[in-house]
Amino acid sequence: MSFWILFLVFGVLAFSLYGLLPHLVPMLMDRGMGSTEAALVASTIGFTIVFARVIIGYLIDRFFAPRVALVFFLASAGGIVMLAAGAVGPTAFLAAVLIGLSIGAEIDLMAFLTTRYFGLRCFGEIYGLMFAALLIGTSLGPIAFGLAFETTGSYVPVLILCAVLNAVVSFANLLLPRYRQFAAPESVHT
């Protein structure tokens, strides 16, 4: 069950977050922001990702990672809600920070949780499957955002859908059990 929860969490997050990224600047410009300011909002996500990676590493070494994931992933749901509500200016920058926190946390959490729930014996195989979920979401998300805009003339419906999906998978982290204990992996001699 843990495998499928994690697979779903990382696939849905990638769909929502990486689906939004290529559409963020055009969406903000469509709302009246200048191209430079919209680009600064997008770059804020990048800066936040760097800081989030350090913060998430510190936190998951000290606290139960699924609960940390809940907080970070809910942050992106909040950022997406802000964008769905029409965020521009300072509010758009805040939304970008909240989204950047999740993007900065997801890959680190994916590796960390894979080792905690499945050990190192088959790490490459299981992590590869988790990464496949992320890549599927990353591939489908931008298409869904583009189709939503083409059919409705607005990003709001897909933003609302993604905010709800992010909230659901954020709380799905609470279904994850305590970590199992694994024996140290046997050394491989070449």
PyMOL commands that set and color helices and strands:
alter all, ss='L'
color gray80, all
select helices_A, chain A and resi 2-30+35-60+65-84+90-118+123-152+156-175
alter helices_A, ss='H'
color red, helices_A
deselect
rebuild
show_as cartoon
